[in-house]
Amino acid sequence: MQNSELHSEKELILRIGEGDIAAFDRLFTDMYPALCLLSNRIVSDEATAKDIVSEVFLQLWKARTFLNEVKNISAYLYVATRNRSLNHLKKQKRSEKKVQLAYERQQEEKSYGDILQDVFNAEAVRILHEAILTLPPECTKVVQLNIEGLSTNEIALKLGISPSAVSHQKARAIRLLREKIVPGMAFISLLLAD
């Protein structure tokens, strides 16, 4: 408020306390720009600062019957604006921290899930390789060449046997592996497919 109006500040407070909208508008017009500037310096967001100052004035209007206890309305408004601005920052930081914690938790769960999947895959491969080594030697050779990516005809040429013998050894290997490994590991047949 301007210095020339300080002597009538008590009168202004009394009029606002009695519900005088014109007095409230005068206070709002006088103080709003300075309060917005203060709030903006704290929250660094002009729109948020304007909302905060509007809330301060709304709260002032709602509590107008208690204004007679206020000695300096300007100081009261500056302190209320500063406090509300700081509270806004605290809430924003808590909210950002919650979002950050949720994101980190999600990343940990994702990483944990990825790790579990990697462990499962590695264990499945280990079990499969162990089981392949327990197959009869002809089956083991056919399966190992198939895993390396050779087709039935290529395996037949490499081992000097007929393609039907290769197919027979694959079928035998699949049957024996299914008996040795948990039945739920159906991917074995996919590995041995052409």
N, C-alpha and C positions, 0 to 999 in steps of 0.2 A: 504494500500500500504506500501511496505517496505520503510525504511528511505532512502536507497540509491537511490530510485526512486523519492523521493519528489522533487528534483531539476528539474526533467523533467516532472513534473505533468502538468505544463502549456503547454508544447509541446504536451503531450498526449491529453489534452483537445482540443487543436487546431487541431490535426490530426483527432480526432473523429468528431469534428465539420465539418471537410471537407469530412467526409464520409469514413475514413480509417477503414476498417473492421478489419485489423490486430491489430490496436491500441485498438479498441473496444474489441476484443477478449482477448487482454492482460489484460485490465481493468477487464473484466468479470472473467477471470481465477484468477486474484489476489484477487478480492473482493467477489466473489460469496460465498465461504465457510463461511466467517465471517458474511456476511449479512444473510445467511440462519440460522446461529446460533442465531443471534440477533432476527430474526423473529420468530424462533421456541420457543425462551424463552418467547415471548409475546403470541403467539397463541397456543402453546403447541400441535402442530401437524406438523410433519416434512414435509409431502407432501404439506400441505397448505403453509408452510413457503417457500418451494422451488417455489411454484406457485407465491407467493407474490414477491419474489426476481426476478423471471423471468419477472414479470410485471413491476417491477421497471426498470430493464434494457431495456425492450421493450420501455417503456415511455421515458427513457433517449435517446435511439436511435432515436425515433421519434422527440424529441425536441433537437437534437444534434446541430442544427444551433444556439441555444441560449446558448450553453455551455461556450462561451467565457465570459459570465457574472459570471460564477461560479469560486470562488476563491480557494476552496478546494473540489475536487471531492469526496474524501473519506468521508468527513463530509456530503456532499450533499447526497451521497448514503445511509449513515447511517440514516440520518434524514428522507429521503424518505421511506426507508424500515420500520423504526419505525412508521411513520405516516400511511403508508398503512396497516401495521399489526394491529395498533390500530383501524383503520377504519373497517378492517375486523371483529374485535371483536365486534364493535358497531353494524355492520350490522347483525352479527350472533345473538347478544342479542335481537335486534329488531325482527328478524325473529322468534327466540325462544319465545319471548313474544307474538307475533302474534299467533303463534301456540298454546301457552298456553291459551291465551284469547279465541281463537276459541274453544278449548277443553272445557274450563269452560262454555262458552256460550252454547255449545251443551249439557253439563251436566245439566245446569240450565233449558234449554228447555225440556230435557228429564225428569228431575225431575218435572217440571211444568206439562208436559203431564201426567206423572204418577199420580201426585196429582189430576189433573182433572179427570182422569179415576177412581181413588179411590173415589172422591167426587160423580161422576156420579153413580158408583156402590152402594155406601152407600145410596144415595138419591133414587135410583131405589128400593133398598130393603126396605127402609122406606115407600115409596109409596105403594109398594106391600103389606107390612104387614098391613098398614092402610086399604087398600082396602079389604084384607082378613077378617079383623075384621068387616067389614060392610056386609059381606055375611050372608045369613041365617045360623042359628046355625049348621044344619046338614052339609052344605057345608064347613063351617069354620073348623069343626072337621076333615073332610076328607082331606082337603087341608093341615092343620097343620100336620097331621100324615104322609101325603105323602111327605111333605118337610123334615120331620125327617128321611125319607128314607124307610118307610114301603111300601111294595107292596100292590096291590089291595086285594089279598087274606088275607094278614096280617091285613089290615085295617078292612076288613069284619069280621074277627074273633074277633078283639078287640072291634068293635062297635056292634057286634051281628047282622049284616045285611048281605045280600047276596052280592057276588062280583059284580053282575050286578047293584045293588043299589049304590055301591061305584063308579062304572064306570059312572053311571048316575049323581051322585053328582059332580064328577070331571068335566064332560062335562058341567054341569050347572055352576060350579064355573068358568071355563075357559070363558064361554060366558059372565057371569056377570062381571068378571074382565076385559075383553076386552072392555066392555062398559064403565067401570069406569076409566080405565087407558088409557093413550095415546095409540092409535092403534099400534104405532111403537114398543111397548114393547112386541114383540113376544116371548121373552124368557119365559114368564109366562107359555105357553103351554109346554115348555121344562122342567120347574120345576115340573110340574104335570104329566109328562110322566113316564111310568114304566121303 
